[in-house]
Protein backbone atom coordinates (compact mmCIF):
# COMPACT_ATOMS: atom_id res chain seq x y z
CA UNK A 1 0.00 0.00 0.00
CA UNK A 2 1.45 3.35 -0.89
CA UNK A 3 1.55 6.37 1.40
CA UNK A 4 -1.16 8.15 -0.56
CA UNK A 5 -3.66 5.45 0.39
CA UNK A 6 -3.47 6.70 3.98
CA UNK A 7 -4.19 10.31 3.11
CA UNK A 8 -7.86 11.18 3.14
CA UNK A 9 -9.03 13.53 0.43
CA UNK A 10 -10.62 16.84 1.36
CA UNK A 11 -12.94 17.02 -1.63
CA UNK A 12 -14.70 14.44 -3.76
CA UNK A 13 -16.39 14.75 -7.15
CA UNK A 14 -20.03 13.86 -7.63
CA UNK A 15 -18.88 10.81 -9.61
CA UNK A 16 -16.78 9.58 -6.69
CA UNK A 17 -19.61 10.15 -4.23
CA UNK A 18 -22.10 8.47 -6.55
CA UNK A 19 -19.88 5.41 -6.93
CA UNK A 20 -18.99 5.19 -3.22
CA UNK A 21 -22.63 5.36 -2.08
CA UNK A 22 -24.10 3.50 -5.07
CA UNK A 23 -26.46 6.37 -5.86
CA UNK A 24 -27.06 8.15 -9.15
CA UNK A 25 -25.55 11.59 -9.59
CA UNK A 26 -28.99 12.94 -10.54
CA UNK A 27 -30.46 11.71 -7.25
CA UNK A 28 -27.65 13.38 -5.31
CA UNK A 29 -28.25 16.64 -7.22
CA UNK A 30 -31.98 16.38 -6.47
CA UNK A 31 -31.33 15.84 -2.77
CA UNK A 32 -29.14 18.98 -2.80
CA UNK A 33 -32.21 20.98 -3.78
CA UNK A 34 -34.32 19.41 -1.02
CA UNK A 35 -31.88 19.24 1.90
CA UNK A 36 -29.82 22.20 3.06
CA UNK A 37 -27.50 19.74 4.83
CA UNK A 38 -25.95 18.88 1.46
CA UNK A 39 -24.03 21.94 0.37
CA UNK A 40 -21.19 21.12 -2.01
CA UNK A 41 -18.76 23.82 -3.00
CA UNK A 42 -17.93 24.47 -6.63
CA UNK A 43 -14.39 24.32 -7.96
CA UNK A 44 -12.91 26.75 -10.51
CA UNK A 45 -14.47 24.78 -13.35
CA UNK A 46 -17.89 24.98 -11.69
CA UNK A 47 -18.01 21.29 -10.75
CA UNK A 48 -19.45 20.23 -7.42
CA UNK A 49 -16.93 19.12 -4.80
CA UNK A 50 -18.14 17.34 -1.68
CA UNK A 51 -16.59 17.22 1.78
CA UNK A 52 -16.74 14.29 4.19
CA UNK A 53 -19.50 16.18 6.03
CA UNK A 54 -21.56 16.39 2.83
CA UNK A 55 -21.04 12.67 2.23
CA UNK A 56 -22.07 11.82 5.80
CA UNK A 57 -25.23 13.88 5.34
CA UNK A 58 -25.99 12.10 2.06
CA UNK A 59 -25.58 8.76 3.89
CA UNK A 60 -28.04 9.91 6.57
CA UNK A 61 -30.55 11.08 3.97
CA UNK A 62 -30.21 7.83 2.04
CA UNK A 63 -30.76 5.86 5.24
CA UNK A 64 -33.89 7.83 6.12
CA UNK A 65 -35.43 7.85 2.64
CA UNK A 66 -34.46 4.46 1.23
CA UNK A 67 -33.99 2.24 4.28
CA UNK A 68 -36.43 3.71 6.80
CA UNK A 69 -38.89 4.83 4.05
CA UNK A 70 -39.36 8.36 5.42
CA UNK A 71 -40.94 11.04 3.26
CA UNK A 72 -38.72 13.99 2.34
CA UNK A 73 -40.59 16.11 4.87
CA UNK A 74 -40.19 13.46 7.58
CA UNK A 75 -36.49 13.07 6.80
CA UNK A 76 -35.95 16.83 7.08
CA UNK A 77 -37.61 16.86 10.51
CA UNK A 78 -35.60 13.87 11.74
CA UNK A 79 -32.37 15.44 10.53
CA UNK A 80 -33.13 18.61 12.50
CA UNK A 81 -34.07 16.80 15.72
CA UNK A 82 -31.75 13.85 16.04
CA UNK A 83 -28.40 14.41 14.31
CA UNK A 84 -26.24 12.43 16.75
CA UNK A 85 -28.59 9.48 17.15
CA UNK A 86 -29.08 9.30 13.40
CA UNK A 87 -25.31 9.34 12.80
CA UNK A 88 -24.92 6.39 15.18
CA UNK A 89 -27.70 4.44 13.43
CA UNK A 90 -26.14 5.00 10.01
CA UNK A 91 -22.66 4.03 11.26
CA UNK A 92 -24.01 0.89 12.91
CA UNK A 93 -25.84 -0.13 9.73
CA UNK A 94 -22.73 0.38 7.60
CA UNK A 95 -20.61 -1.64 10.04
CA UNK A 96 -23.13 -4.48 10.01
CA UNK A 97 -23.27 -4.47 6.20
CA UNK A 98 -19.47 -4.70 6.02
CA UNK A 99 -19.50 -7.53 8.55
CA UNK A 100 -22.14 -9.35 6.53
CA UNK A 101 -20.10 -8.99 3.36
CA UNK A 102 -17.02 -10.28 5.14
CA UNK A 103 -18.90 -13.28 6.54
CA UNK A 104 -20.39 -14.13 3.15
CA UNK A 105 -16.93 -13.98 1.56
CA UNK A 106 -15.57 -16.17 4.35
CA UNK A 107 -18.37 -18.69 3.82
CA UNK A 108 -17.61 -18.81 0.09
CA UNK A 109 -13.93 -19.49 0.76
CA UNK A 110 -14.70 -22.52 2.95
VENLIN-V322850 format. One record per backbone hydrogen bond with DSSP energy under -0.5 kcal/mol. NH is the residue of the N-H (numbers start at 1). CO is the residue of the C=O. Records with the same first field share a line. If there is no record, write none. Layout:
BEGIN
NH->CO + CO
END
This chain:
BEGIN
5->2
6->3
7->4
8->6
12->50
14->48
17->13
18->14
19->15
20->16
21->17
22->18
23->18
28->24
29->25
30->26
31->27
32->28
33->29 + 30
34->30
35->31
36->34
38->35
39->37
41->49
43->47
46->43
49->41
50->12
55->51
56->52
57->53
58->54
59->55
60->56
61->57
62->58
63->59
64->60
65->61
66->62
67->62 + 63
68->63
70->64
75->71
76->72
77->73
78->74
79->75
80->76
81->77
82->78
86->82
87->83
88->84
89->85
90->86
91->87
92->88
93->89
94->90
95->91
96->92
97->93
98->94
99->95
100->96
101->97
102->98
103->99
104->100
105->101
106->102
107->103
108->104
109->105
110->106 + 107
END
